[in-house]
């Protein structure tokens, strides 16, 4: 089978690898589409230290069931599926349902270097991590993973009774904005300096704000008549966290979703004197993943399509990684077509 191998940082190569087979309790998936995540780009450049040369990355994916291991009977070959990449030991699956991302012994498909992941034509995964797509198309099925990140993030904040701010309009900020709209939030404001992304956000039903040279909190108050009920930092920098805090009303909540920097400065008085709360959000549980799939199935396909900027064949994936790492201005998600 063909796969995209990280030969060295900054160097990806399409190579032939042995075809895998499913073991007991496993499913063999013929991959159709895999999205390029920001963490994949950081792995490509070597920035995040969570990828190593020689591995096959990829965790935002969709495909079709090709084969079943012993004991798997509920996923007929030919079923369109997506894959939850957070894998906990089978013995702990029931006890840890709803909090799998916190399991100390979990591994993540696309991060664990010893496992060939979704930038390959064939992928073996535990059957319990496979989710049937139903009416969701295969390209859109590759978006469920980032939408699950958003589903988990908005579950960390009580349902707001007013406008919400999202800092950062990249793919995760876009997913958070869409998830908030799907959850019934009537007004979602999103800060984003890139005009192409602001246009995309407007198509998602959000109100984009250009933060370049602007006082974000003052602009939010001007537009909304006061601070927002809650905010989500989809970037994870000192500046964006400060914007979120200052734009949120007294007693409000800010959810830190983005991981732009491992450490950041916190404007402590904005937390303590205004009694605001800062909560973290990491990845998602199986419940969040299934909720994201269900919401996507019920949403507008045209709106979902807005999240995809382009689709490239596997042979063009190395060039796509290089362009994205250089900041080519891509507004939304790039999918790699492995079908």
N, C-alpha and C positions, 0 to 999 in steps of 0.2 A: 504494500500500500504506500501511497505518497503521504508525506508529512512535512511540516514546516519545522525545521530543526534550528535551534539557537546554537550556531557553531561557536560563536564568541559574541561578546557584547558589541552591538552594532552590526552584527553579521548573521542574517538568517539565510537558510538554504533549503530548497525543496529537495527531499531525499527519499529513497525507497527504504522502507522498514518492513520487518516481518509482519504478517497479518496475525492479529491476536484472535483468540477464541474464548468464549465465555466459560467460566467455571461454575460450580454450584451456586445458585442464587444470583447469578449475574446475567446481564443482557449485553448482546453485541449490537451496537448502534452504527448504522451507516450515516455518517455525518453529512448534513446538507449545507448548513451555514454556521459560521462561528464569528462572533463579533470581536473586534479589537478593543480591549478594555484599556483604560488609562494605566492600570497596573501592569498590563502586558507591555505597554510602551516603556514604562519604567524598568521592567525586567529586561527589555531589549537593550536599553541604554546602560543597564547596570546600576541605575540610580537607587532602587529600593532594596537591593540585597536579598530579594526573595525569589530570584530565579538564578539558575546556574547554566553555564555553557554545556551543551549536549542535550538539554531537555526539550520536550515538545510542550509548548504552553497551550492556553485556550480553555475558557470555562463558560463563555456565554454562547450557548450552542443549541442546535436543533438537528433532528435527523429522523430516520426511520428504523424501526426495530428490524434487525437482520437475522438474529439468532438468539436462542434461549439456552441458558445453562440448566442443569438439573434442578428440579423443584420449582421452576418458574412457569406458571401456566396462565397468568392473567394479562400478558402483553403479546398478543398474536403478532407474528412477523408481518411487516407492512404497516404497523401502527405508527403514525407520526408522533414524535415525542420531543420533549426537552429534558435536560438533565440538571438536577440540583447538585452542584459540585461539592457541597459540604458533606463529607462522609464520616459518620461515627461508627464505632464497632457495632456489629449486628446485635450483640448481646445487650447493648445499651440503647438501642434505637427507640424502644417504647418508653423507657424511663426518661430519656432526654428529649422526647418530642416537644417541640416548641422552644427549645433552647440549645439546639445542636451546635450552634456557632460558639458556644461557651465550653464545649467538651474539651478537656485537656488532651485527649487522645485522638482528636479528629484529624483528618487530612483533607486538603482541598485539591480537587482535580484542577490541573493547570498551574498549581503552585508546587505540589509535591514533585520533586525532580525525578523520582524513580518511576513515575507513572506517565505513560504516553497519554497526552490529553487531547483536547478537541481541535487543535490545528492538525488533524490527521484524518484520513478518510474513514477509519474505523476506530471505535472507542468501546472499551469494555467497562461497564459500571455496575454497581449493585442494583438489583431490580428495585429496591426500595427507594432509590434516588431518581427513578425515571418517572416522569409525569406526562401522561398522554395530552396531546394538544387539542383534541376535539376539533372545533371549527377554526382554530387559530392557524394561519398559514405558517409554512416552515420559515420564511424570512422573519416574520414577526415573532415566531417562537424563540428565536435567538435573542430577543429583547427581554425575555421574562426574567433572566438573572438580574440585570440592572434594575428592572422594575421591582424585583423582590427586595433589593437594597432600599428602595424608596418606600415600599410597603412597611418594612420593619422600622424605618426612621419615623414615619408618621404614627406608628403605633406607640412610639416612645413619648409622645406628647398628647395630653388629653385633647379631644376634638375642640379646636378653637372656635370661638363664637364671633370672630371678626376676621379682618384681613390677615394674611400671613406673608412674611418675607422669606425668600430663598436667596442666599448669597452664592452666586456662581451659576452660570447658565450652560455649563458643559453637560456631557451626557448624564451625569448623576443629578445635577440640578434640574435638567430637563425631566428626568424620571420622577424626581420629587414633586416638581410642579404638576406633572400629569397625574401622579397618584393623589395629590391633594384635590385636584379638580374632580377626579373619579370618586373621591370620598365625600364630595359635596361641598368643599370649600369654595365659596363664591368668588373670592378675590384673592389672587396670588400674584405678588409682585416679585420680580427676579432681577437681581443686579447682574449685568454682563457687559463687559467692554467691547466685545466683538459684534459688529453690526449684523453679520450673517446669523449669528446665534440669537440676537435679539429678534430678528425676523422669524426665526424658527419658533421661539418662545411665544410670540404673538399668535402663531398658527395653533399652538397648543392651548390657547385661551388664557395665557398669563399676560401680565403687564410688565414689559421689560423696562429697566432703568439703566442708563449708562452711568456707571460710577466714576468715570474718568474725570478727575478734577471736581467731583461733586461731593457735597455733604450728604451721604446716603440717608442718615437718620432724618435730616431736615427735609429732604425730598419726599421721604415716606410720609412724614407728618403732614406735609403740604398736600400730598395726593389724597391721603386717607382722613385728614382732619384730626389726626392724633396717632399715637404709636400703634403698631400692629399687635395682635393678640399673641403671636408666637413667631419664631423664626428658625430657619434651618440653614446651617453653614455647610454648603456642599463643596467648599474649597478647603477649609482647615488651615487658615493662616491667621496671624495676629490681627491683621487689618480687617478681614472679613468677620472674624468673631466679634471684634469691637463694633463693627457696623451693626451686626445682629443685635447685640446687647443694647446699644443706644437707640435702636429703632423699635425696641419691644417695650410694651407698657410695664408699669410697676407690677411685680408679682408674676410676670409672664415667664415663658420658658423658651430657651434656645437649645436646639438639638445640634450637636456637633457630628456631622456625617463624613465630611471630607477629611482626608489625612494628608494634606499638602505638606505639612512639616511634622516631624516627630515631637517637637516641642514648640510652644508658642507663648507669647506674652499675654497675660490675662488682665484686663482693666478691672481690678478687683472691686473698686468702689461701685462700678456699674452693676456688679452682682449683689454686693452686701447692702448698700444703702437703698437700692431699689427693690431688694428682695426678689431678684430674678433667680431662676434656676438654670443651670447648664447640665444637660444630660448627654451621654454618649450613645452612639448607635453604630454597631458593627455588623456588617454582613446581614444575615437573615436566618430564620429558622425554616423548617419544612412547612410550617403553617403559613409563614409569610410568603414562601415560594408558591404554594398552592393558591393563596389569595391573589398574588400577582397574576398568575395564570388565569384565574377566574375573572378578574377585573379586565384583563386584556381581551378575553373572549367576549365580554359585554361592551367593550368600548368601540369607538368609531375606527374602522380600519384606515380611513383617510388620515385621521389624527395620528394613529400609530405609525403610518408610513412616513410622516413628517420627521420622525426620529432618525430615519435612515438617510444618510447623505449619499452613499454610493455602495455598490457591491463590486468586488474585484475577484477574479479567479485566483486560485491558489498560486499560480505562477507569478502573479503580480503582487502577492502579499509582501514579499521583502521590500519592494519599492514603496508600498503603502505604509509600512512601518517606518521607513526612513523619512517619508514625507511628514507623517504625523509627529514623529519625534522632533522634526525641525520646525514644527508649528506652522503647518501649511494653510491654516485657516479653515479647516473642515468644521462645519457647524455641528453636525450630529454624529451618528454612529457609522463606522465603516464595517461592512460584513465581508467575510471571505467565503466565497462560494466553493465548496468542496464536492458538489454534487456531480 
